[in-house]
Amino acid sequence: PKEASGAIVLRSIHDFKTKSAKLLKDLEEPMEEEPGKLVAEVYKSLGIEGGVDEKAPVVLTILQGKAGGNADLESIVLMVPIADRAKILAGYKLEKKPKDHEIIAINPGGFLSPKAIVVRGKYLCFGFAAEHLKRLTDDSLVVSAAEKQQFADADILLYLGKHAWLLLWDDWDDYLGKLDGYFGRRKDEEERRVG
């Protein structure tokens, strides 16, 4: 969304599962849960029983606060791509089939569970507050062709809006130093160069 304070975009859930499993195998790092099981747990916590388009991008965003103010926990919105609308909505036991852009309250499964959903085109959007889902309009979700081209090959995109930079500014030099140290120790020349 154009008014995001920050966002993480995952190009493909399918790629995340396969590439992260390969990365863990290559690093010879044991993991309690494989990436596919982790994704299944996230689906379960959201009430999703199927119908996700795992080859399309998924977005976790924090919208700016009202009138450009600071964001809060309720400003978080998760946008999950839809492959089959009936299947993705089946887990919510809705009395009627919702129309596009109709915000539906859902029974929260716990403290950190979404409180409302809305279907926007090919995305099911989860929000901690219905009022924030109302702010996702068709023109607020438009990404230009140039922006799509620029980030087309990225597996993960981290976007930090101008409000988020203020929170990171003091520690930014420290983050860059840690990244430089991490990539400087890599054995693979290509990985060092890219880092």
N, C-alpha and C positions, 0 to 999 in steps of 0.2 A: 504493500500500500504506500501511496505517496507520502502520507503523513506518519510514517513509521519512525519511531525513535531508534529502533534497531530491528534487525531481522536476521534469521538464519534460513537459507534456502538450500534444501537438499535436492539435487537434480533428479534423483531417482532412488526410490526405496530399494528396488531390485539391485541397482548398482551398489548401494550402500551395503546390502547384505553380502553380495558376492565379493566386492573389493575389500571390505573390512575383514571378512573371513580369510581371504588370501593374504592380506597384510599381517594378520595375527599368526598365520601359519609361517610366513616368511620370516617374521621376527622371532619365531619359536616362543611366543608368549602364551602361556596357558590362560584361558579365560573361563570363568565359572559358567557363563551362559554365552552361547554362540550368538552372533548378530541376528540371525533369523528368529531365534527364541525371544530375544530382547524386543524385536519389532512386534512379535505376537503378543507379548505382555503389554506393550503400549496400546495396541489395538483393543485388547481386553479391557484395560483401564478406561478407555474412551467409549466402550460399548459397541465397538465395530466388530461385526461378525463376518464381514466379507465385502466385496464390491469396491475395493480400493484399486485405483490405477497405479500400480507400483512402478511404472516406467515414466510417470510424469512428476514434476517437481512438487515437493511438500514445503510449506512455509510456516515457520514459527515467528511471529512478529510481536513487538511491543509498540502499540500506537502511542502517539504523543498525548499528553494530558489535554484536557479541555483548554481551548484558546491558546494552544502551544505550550501549556504548562508541563510540569513533570508527570511522568507516567507512574502508575501504581500497578499492583498485582492484577487488578481487574482489567487492565489495558492489554493483557496478553490475548492474542488470537492465534489459533492454529488452523491452517488451511490444508485440508487433505483432498487429493485428487480423486474424482469419482470415475470408476469404470462401469459400475452397475448401480444406478440410483436406488432401486428397490432393495437390493442386498445391503447397501451401506446404511440404509435407514431402518432395516429390519430389527436391529438390536435395541431400538428405542421404544418399541411397542406403542407407536403413535396411533391415536384414534382415527386420524384421517391423513391422507397423503399431502404433505405440505407443498405449496406452490413455491416457485422461485422467489427469493427475497423475503419469504415469510419467516420471521423469527419465532422459533418454538422453544419454550422452556423445557428443560429435561431434568429428571431427578438426579441430583448430584450423588456420586458414589462415595464421596468423601470430601475432605477439606480442599484438596487441590484438584477437584474434578470440575469440568466445564458445567456451566449453569444453563447455557442456551446454544442452539445450533441454527444455522441458516444455510440453504443451498444457494450458491451464487454461481450460475453457469455450470462448469465442470468441477466445482469445488464444494466440499462440505466444510463450513467454517464453524469452529468451536470458540465460545467466548466465556469468560468468567462473569460477564455482565452483558445483558441484552443491549444496553445502550451503546456499547462499543461495536457490536455487530451492525447496528444501524448506520454507523459511520463508514462501513465498507460499501461504497457505491460503485457502480460500473466504471465511472470515470476515475475513481480513486485507485483502481486496480490495473489501470492501463500501463503496459510496459512498451516502450517504443521498439521498433525493429532494430535500431542501432544498439539499444541496450541488450536486447536478446542476442544479437550477434557478438557483442563484446564479452558476454559471460557464457556463451553457448557451450564451451568445453569444460567449465568449472564443475567439479563434483559437489563442492560446498561453497556457498557464497555467504559471507558475513557482511552485513550492511550496518554501519553505524551512522545515524543521523547526527545533525549538529548538536542536539541536546545530549546525546550519549557521549560525544567527544569530551565534554566538560567533565564528566565523571572519570574519564581515563587519562586526562591530560597530565596530571601529576606523576602517574606511574608509567607513562608511555615509554620513556627512555629505558626504564628498567625492563619492560616487556621486550623491546627491541634487542637489548643486550642479551637477554636470556635466549631469544631465538637465534641470535648470531652465534652464541656459544653452543647451542644444540646442533645447528647445522654444520658448524665448523668441525665438530667431532665425528661426523658421518664418514664411514669408510668408502662409500660409493661416491666417486667423483661427480657424477651427474646430479646426485642428490645434494651434494655440497654446493654445486654451481647454481642449481635452482633455488636452494635456500638462500 
